[in-house]
Amino acid sequence: MQIHYQSRNFYILIEILYIDEGKHRIVCDNTEYIAEKGDMLLIRSYSSHELYSADEYCMHYVLQIAPSLVMGV
């Protein structure tokens, strides 16, 4: 997914982000992180987060997982 800005949001789902190109600035639960090509991030359920492109061209992949799949429910 190529983005320049993804507004603050939260989900019941767990998200795994893989940074494929460029540099991203991620704000998760009011803490800022910089992620670059090759980095992976885990965003917990209900964590407030937003993403910004820190480079002209950024791309990432997102895997969303239902918590029940990893909690054995």
C-alpha positions in Angstrom: 0.0 0.0 0.0 1.4 3.4 -0.9 0.3 6.2 1.4 1.3 9.8 2.3 -0.9 9.9 5.4 -3.2 7.5 7.1 -5.4 9.2 9.8 -5.4 8.1 13.4 -7.4 4.9 13.8 -7.7 1.7 15.8 -9.1 -1.7 15.2 -9.9 -4.9 17.1 -7.5 -6.6 14.8 -3.7 -7.0 15.4 -1.7 -5.5 12.5 1.7 -6.4 11.2 3.3 -3.9 8.9 6.2 -4.6 6.7 8.1 -1.6 5.3 9.0 -2.4 1.6 10.2 1.0 0.4 11.1 4.3 1.9 10.8 5.6 5.4 7.6 5.9 7.4 6.8 7.8 10.6 4.3 6.0 12.8 2.6 7.4 15.8 1.3 4.6 18.0 -0.4 5.3 21.3 1.2 8.8 21.3 4.7 7.5 20.8 6.5 8.2 17.5 8.6 5.6 15.6 10.6 5.8 12.4 10.5 2.6 10.3 12.6 2.0 7.2 12.8 -0.6 4.4 13.0 -4.1 5.9 11.4 -3.1 9.2 8.4 -4.9 10.7 6.0 -3.4 13.2 3.4 -5.1 15.4 0.4 -3.0 16.4 -1.7 -4.4 19.1 -5.5 -4.5 19.1 -7.2 -1.2 19.9 -3.8 0.7 19.7 -4.4 4.2 18.3 -2.1 4.7 15.4 -1.4 6.9 12.3 1.2 6.7 9.5 3.0 9.3 7.5 5.3 9.1 4.6 8.8 10.3 5.6 10.1 9.9 2.0 8.7 10.9 -1.4 7.9 7.2 -2.2 6.9 4.8 0.6 5.3 1.4 0.4 4.2 -1.0 3.1 2.2 -4.2 3.4 -0.3 -4.9 6.2 -1.4 -8.2 7.6 -4.4 -8.0 9.9 -5.1 -10.8 12.3 -8.2 -11.5 14.4 -7.0 -11.8 18.1 -9.1 -15.0 18.4 -6.7 -16.7 16.0 -3.7 -16.2 18.3 -5.5 -16.4 21.7 -6.9 -19.8 21.1 -10.5 -18.6 21.5 
